[in-house]
Amino acid sequence: MKYIILLFSLFFSLQIYSQKSEYQYFSLRLGYNQGFSFQPGFNANKYLNTPNGEMQLTPIDSYLGYTPGFVADLLYHFDFPTDNAGIMAGLEYNNYGVSSKYETVNGIYSMVETHRVNAIGIPVAFKIGPKFYKKQKYGYLGAQFNYHISMKANQKVNWLETSTSAKLTPDEFNKTAMVFFVGFNWMVLNIQFDYVPGTFFNKDYVDPEVTSILPYSTQADNMFFLKVSFHTPTNDWLGSKNYKLRRLLRKFKFW
């Protein structure tokens, strides 16, 4: 709750400062979210039911942990009268996750385990650039409060074509997270780098069937996400403010 209060306080204080702004507008962003995560530590209670019986699993540290997803935002911009600084805040939906790979001691059997999260976020960012409204060319940095709606686990083993999935209970994952980000926007292309200091998992969660087991206690902290998106103001900028973009769209018969 304290993070929500902090973000909203920052948002409204900046809004008051920018009331004389020449440009105030909404924008939409829709894109591809690529996640990268460290591998979990060794968990003595992690086993896999293989064709040769139940076997102990060991995480493969060299596995990249790449997990694709998607992102959608509605942002409101408050650009200052100088047209070289401003703020933006809004609402974001994220589908993203982390992946881990394990193998048995004999190296014959392996499993890739992917956890996906659906989240709603409130981003607040400061942006800066040279006369950026017409060019829509600026850099920005900020923070975001995320609320995790649900989480699902998917397991794919190397000896079967199909995978299995299951929805995690609310006690198994953290309900909230703070995200810190930096990004760059050029016309309709937006690139953003996110950093999450913690983890999605509730490390204190206890297996209700075996109370001595904490299944997520060895999950790694620090998650990184790269967002590549299509981003545009919802006012007349796309149609009339940028002749070069309009000419490019006409060339490819998109306009």
Secondary structure, 3 states (H helix, E strand, C coil): CHHHHHHHHHHHHHHHHCCCCCEEEEEEEEEEEEEEECCCCCCCCCEEEECCEEEEEEECCCCCCCEEEEEEEEEEEEECCCCCEEEEEEEEEEEEEEEEEEEECCCCCEEEEEEEEEEEEEEEEEEECCCHHHHCEEEEEEEEEEEEEEEEEEEEECCCCCCEEEECCHHHECCEEEEEEEEEEECCEEEEEEEECCCCECCCCCCCCCCCCCCCCCCCCCEEEEEEEEEEECCCHHHHHCHHHHHHHHHCCCC
